[in-house]
Amino acid sequence: TPEAVETAVAAQLAAQRRAEEEAKKPPPVRFVVADVENLPFPDASFDCVVDTFSLCVFEHPERALRELHRVLRPGGVALLVEHSRSAIGALGAYQDAVAAPVKALAKGCAWNQDVVGLVEGAGLTIVGTTPSLFGLLTAVEATKAA
């Protein structure tokens, strides 16, 4: 009947408006300050973990990555952008030569780390890497075995 069609259309429009309003709301976010080597989350809590420019300042980056591995669910993805040691011979040697003063002057940044080696050492599988700035920065996508 025309009345039933009109009611169905009105209900669909109301549901669409509610969905559009919900889509405008930001997702719930909780900010937590925690020890990177002992995160307050259960095992396999996250589908994805993002880390940018922090491994270089952690005293024990391998421990931080093991903790990342612990809280990442099987099949989950880790996305990192980090300072890394350049594969360009002279540039990598320069990074090594000035690593101590850079660390002292740059808030503890160890800018010559083997980021890929650290990630693999934590038990993650490298999906891809993208070096930039002559290898001084590396973006890494890695997964935890399912």
N, C-alpha and C positions, 0 to 999 in steps of 0.2 A: 504494500500500500504506500501511497505517497507520504503518509505520516511516518511510517516506519523508516523510509529512506531518509526523510528529513532529520529524524532523530539520530540515525546512524551517522549521517554527515556531521551533525552538530557534535556528537560524541568524538568523532575522529578529529575535528578541528580543535576541540578542547584538549584532547590528548596531545595533539601536535604542539599547541601553545605551551602546555606544561613541559613537554620534552625540550622545547626551545629555551624556556626559562631555566630549566635544570642545566642545560648545556652551557649557559652563560656563567654559572657559578664555578668558582675555582675548586679544584679537587682538594680534599682535606690533606693538609701537610702538617707534619709534626717535626719540629726542630729539636734535635737531641745533641747535647754536648757529651762526648764519650771518649774513652781511651781507645784509640784505633787498634790497639793490640788485644783488646778485650771488649768487643762491642756488646751492648746489652740487648741483643736480639737472638731469638732461637735459631738453630741450624736451619738452613734452606728457607730463610724468610723473604728473600727478594728475587724477583725475576731479572732485575738488571741493577748493576752497581756502576756508578759513574765516578771517576776520580780524575781530577785535573790539577796538575802542578803541585802535588803534595808528596808523592813518594820521595822526592829529592830532599824534603825537610824532615821526614820521619827518621828518628834515630835508628830504627830497625825496619826498613821497608819490607824485608822478607816476612817479618811477623805480621805486618799490616796486610800484606797480600794473602797470607795463610788465613787470616781472619776474614778477609773478603771472600775467599774460597769457601769458608765455613758457612757464611750467611747467604751465599748465592745458592739458589735452588739448582738441582741437576738440570742441565739444559739451559741454564740462565746465561746471561751475557754480561761481561765486564767491558766497559768502555773507558779507556784511559788516554789522557794526553799528558805527556811528561817530558821533562828535560832528559836528554840522553847523550851518551858519548857518540860523537860523530864517527862514521866509518871512513871519513876522509883522513888519511894518515896524519898529515901535519896538523890539521884542526883537532883531531882526537888527542894527539900528543900535547898540543897546547892546552887543551882542557885538563889533561892529567897534570901538567906542570903547574897550572895555577889553581887547581882544585881546592887546596887548603885556604888560600886567601879569599877565593870566591865564597867558600863556605862561611868563613869568618865575617865577611862583609855583606853577604846576601841572605841573612836570616837563616843560616844553616843549610842552604841549598847545595846539595852534592850534584852538580850539573853534568857529571860524567859517568852516570850509572848505566849498566847494561839492563835497560828496562825489559827487553824481551826475555833475557835470561832470568830476571827476577820473577816475571809473570809465569814463565814455564816452571820455574823452581817451586812455585806455590801450587802446582798441580793443575793449572789452567791450560787449555789448548788454544794456541794462537790461531785465529781465523784470518787475520790480516793485520798488516802494519803499514803506516804511511809516514815516512820521514819527511820533515820539512826543515827549512832554514839550514841547509847543508847537513842535515842529520842531527842538529842540536835539539830538535823537538821530534817526538815520535807519538803518533796516535796508534793505539792498539785496540783491536777488538779480539776478545778471547771468550771462550765458553768453558763451563764446567761440565764434565762428562755426565751424560744422562744415566 
